[in-house]
Amino acid sequence: MNSLREPILYRYSQFSVDRNIDRNAIINRLTSEFEGKEVYTYEYVKFYYNKNEWESEYFNINSITLHYVDFAPGQIQRLKQAIENFIENLNALYINSFIVTAEIPAEDTELIQALNYLKFRCIETRLHFLNNTLDSFDQPRYPVRKAMTSDIDNLKRIASLMRNEYDRFHADWSFDKKKADEYLEVYIENSINGFADLVITPNQKEIPCDSFLTANICRESWKALDYPISKMVLSAVSSQTNKGWYIKLITEMTYLLKEAGARSVFMNTQATNTAVLVTWQKLGYRMGRTTHILSFNTND
């Protein structure tokens, strides 16, 4: 894949959050992932996308992920026409019943404007933070343990109870909020059953285990990137019974990922999540990337 927009292409990778990783290694890793996607071409504009089978089945609608659009910059009319044709192609494939979701780096202003013009809605803005100074990470330790299958029912309850109104599924009016709650329940269950590399919960006798944090070591990417980087993914903390445990879980997961060999750790949250962002900064995490989640629904 020879992109017409390599400076922008680089920012589409989650790993571009850390500028210490070689740019060419990131681009090569990303393009190899795109090569396995569906491609729709209109003139010189290419759309890399695929159907998310799991989401489609769960929400009972064709859920399409748009990964990247390659085009010659400065040709806005051609780009708008290409997007219209892409949507028409999906209409023919899925009989006017589908959702398209795209995570676009903030730098790709030309594509964002074109998608907005053609009825794509911004449903979430994500801030991506990282800590790549783990050698100097020095925080108090806290008692945690690996979440077990016996924790699943309780942690599903916590995941649903601590609803985030601003995440992709709750903010997008395309999805039923109750169904979105249940989606998070299934996510944490799958994480404990092996979908995540690490899932931790408090291990303190005086309190219930009403919080969790998941992470992926991402070791399968280390060789290609020539850089050991890991990611924290999903968390939920009961404000009634586990107040104050969010910073403790983040601290302990940082140590665990460092011990697993990571040199850098990153994660993301909604720009609205001020309390979480402040916590990350207290622990030495800093901003590395900004993205917008855009959504198109044929029923809009």
Secondary structure, 3 states (H helix, E strand, C coil): CCCCCHHHHHHCCHHHHCCCCCHHHHHHHHHHHHCCCEEEEECCEEEEEEECHHHHHHHCCEEEEEEEEECCCCCHHHHHHHHHHHHHHHHHHHCCCEEEEEEEECCCHHHHHHHHHCCCEEEEEEEEEEECCHHHCCCCCCCEEECCHHHHHHHHHHHHHCCCCCCHHHHCCCCCHHHHHHHHHHHHHHHHHHHCCEEEEECCCCCCCCEEEEEECCHHHHHHHCCCEEEEEEEEECCCCCCCHHHHHHHHHHHHHHHCCCCEEEEEEECCCHHHHHHHHHCCCEEEEEEEEEEEECCC
